[in-house]
Amino acid sequence: MRNVTDLNFPLTLAPMVGLSHVALRRLIHDYLPKQATTHWPTEMLNSRRIPGENLKFTPETLRDEFESHLVPQILGNEEKPIAESVRRLVNEWGASGIDINMGCPVQKALKHNYGVSLMGDVQYAARVVEVTKKNSTVPVSVKLRAVGSSHSVPELILFVNTLVEAGADWITLHPRTAEQKRRGHADWTQITELKKNCKVPIIGNGDIQVVGDVLDMMDKTGCDKVMAGRALAARPWMMWQLGEKLGMESPEMFQNLHAPQSPEAEGAEYGRALLRFIDYCEYYFMQQAGSSENLTLRKVSFFVRTTHVWLEFGHALMSAVSVAKNLTELRENVRRFFESEQRMMQKTELRQ
Ligand SMILES: Cc1cc2nc3c(=O)[nH]c(=O)nc-3n(C[C@H](O)[C@H](O)[C@H](O)COP(=O)(O)O)c2cc1C
């Protein structure tokens, strides 16, 4: 892959700490139309830790043989750990690209002067791109947040174009400000402006809940691709629904079937997907990486905490999941919950 636009599918998963791991990627991959190709994230990886990590067994860097076009996301600002992380991720682990996090607003990132704080100093941010690019044989991208107001859009364009000159091959914009965190309205006009004024591919992110939003964002902003996080975890079959709209074949696993559409069909699919997700978590984290059952339960619980908000009675599912003491109880509780018909809502207010 020379750039993301070499891949034919316009929807991609967002990097999410605690969620964008091999088990979720596998679940979403199940719903990818046959012949569709897109790139895949990891959770954010700290460049100070990657050099000393066992990449094969660490939950955040577990990967499957079938996976391709992986673009791990790194957090960092110093040349030595970045260079060593990139070298290991590309040569040992098989990364097809490297994404730099310039959007993380948590206190720790601010204290260490990386994540979104890189957006405060354009020359410094450009230097991070430069050293990443210098040490990488694969494309380098940057994921960033919105600037404060629409008055600052020229500033954003200047910032991005400086990163492009420093070597960024594509840009992902999540147009919410650091103060907004992940709530409130995402200002898509900033995606439009970037697309109009920058020469590299632009990926838009934010306020995507259903497949119609993907097409809407592409239409309104002209972005090259759309990235979705929470909603794509909740309804991974959005990949399939989009494939149908684009005239692509059904996913391998669902030959000759149609993607779920009604609230009831989506509710039932959530139940089936969750049971498969539990199997995948058990397989990767316990059997492959030798992690504890507890860690596996926590991964499933975090997935449900993020995604249950689209289910009409999601809070009841959340309780059923959080009381399970082991995987047998967890599966039993999930099965029981989905014995009665469940409905999935199109839209919900995102608070997490
Ligand atoms: C639980 C969680 C963890 C996240 N972790 C990361 C991260 O590691 N790196 C990053 O760039 N963004 C991270 N994000 C932000 C998402 O990538 C995305 O920009 C944001 O959630 C908006 O997209 P969405 O509304 O489709 O979820 C995270 C979001 C969530 C919900």
The ligand as an SDF file (V2000), in Angstrom:
LIG
                    3D

 31 33  0  0  0  0  0  0  0  0999 V2000
  -12.8160    4.1930   24.1670 C   0  0  0  0  0  0  0  0  0  0  0  0
  -12.1590    5.1050   23.1660 C   0  0  0  0  0  0  0  0  0  0  0  0
  -10.7770    5.1130   23.0590 C   0  0  0  0  0  0  0  0  0  0  0  0
  -10.1510    5.9640   22.1300 C   0  0  0  0  0  0  0  0  0  0  0  0
   -8.7990    5.8770   21.9700 N   0  0  0  0  0  0  0  0  0  0  0  0
   -8.2150    6.5720   20.9310 C   0  0  0  0  0  0  0  0  0  0  0  0
   -6.8490    6.3430   20.5900 C   0  0  0  0  0  0  0  0  0  0  0  0
   -6.1730    5.4970   21.1620 O   0  0  0  0  0  0  0  0  0  0  0  0
   -6.3120    7.0920   19.5800 N   0  0  0  0  0  0  0  0  0  0  0  0
   -7.0440    8.0150   18.8890 C   0  0  0  0  0  0  0  0  0  0  0  0
   -6.5160    8.6490   17.9820 O   0  0  0  0  0  0  0  0  0  0  0  0
   -8.3320    8.2140   19.1790 N   0  0  0  0  0  0  0  0  0  0  0  0
   -8.9380    7.5130   20.1590 C   0  0  0  0  0  0  0  0  0  0  0  0
  -10.2790    7.6350   20.3950 N   0  0  0  0  0  0  0  0  0  0  0  0
  -11.0450    8.5550   19.5220 C   0  0  0  0  0  0  0  0  0  0  0  0
  -11.5880    7.8090   18.2850 C   0  0  0  0  0  0  0  0  0  0  0  0
  -10.5650    7.3380   17.4590 O   0  0  0  0  0  0  0  0  0  0  0  0
  -12.5220    8.7180   17.4750 C   0  0  0  0  0  0  0  0  0  0  0  0
  -11.7660    9.8050   16.9760 O   0  0  0  0  0  0  0  0  0  0  0  0
  -13.6930    9.2620   18.2990 C   0  0  0  0  0  0  0  0  0  0  0  0
  -14.2600    8.2430   19.1050 O   0  0  0  0  0  0  0  0  0  0  0  0
  -14.7800    9.8310   17.3880 C   0  0  0  0  0  0  0  0  0  0  0  0
  -15.2500    8.8390   16.5120 O   0  0  0  0  0  0  0  0  0  0  0  0
  -16.5800    7.9840   16.7820 P   0  0  0  0  0  0  0  0  0  0  0  0
  -17.6540    8.9810   17.1590 O   0  0  0  0  0  0  0  0  0  0  0  0
  -16.8490    7.3120   15.4690 O   0  0  0  0  0  0  0  0  0  0  0  0
  -16.3270    7.0560   17.9110 O   0  0  0  0  0  0  0  0  0  0  0  0
  -10.9250    6.8250   21.3200 C   0  0  0  0  0  0  0  0  0  0  0  0
  -12.3190    6.7970   21.4430 C   0  0  0  0  0  0  0  0  0  0  0  0
  -12.9440    5.9430   22.3370 C   0  0  0  0  0  0  0  0  0  0  0  0
  -14.4460    5.9210   22.4170 C   0  0  0  0  0  0  0  0  0  0  0  0
  1  2  1  0
  2  3  1  0
  2 30  2  0
  3  4  2  0
  4  5  1  0
  4 28  1  0
  5  6  2  0
  6  7  1  0
  6 13  1  0
  7  8  2  0
  7  9  1  0
  9 10  1  0
 10 11  2  0
 10 12  1  0
 12 13  2  0
 13 14  1  0
 14 15  1  0
 14 28  1  0
 15 16  1  0
 16 17  1  0
 16 18  1  0
 18 19  1  0
 18 20  1  0
 20 21  1  0
 20 22  1  0
 22 23  1  0
 23 24  1  0
 24 25  2  0
 24 26  1  0
 24 27  1  0
 28 29  2  0
 29 30  1  0
 30 31  1  0
M  END
$$$$
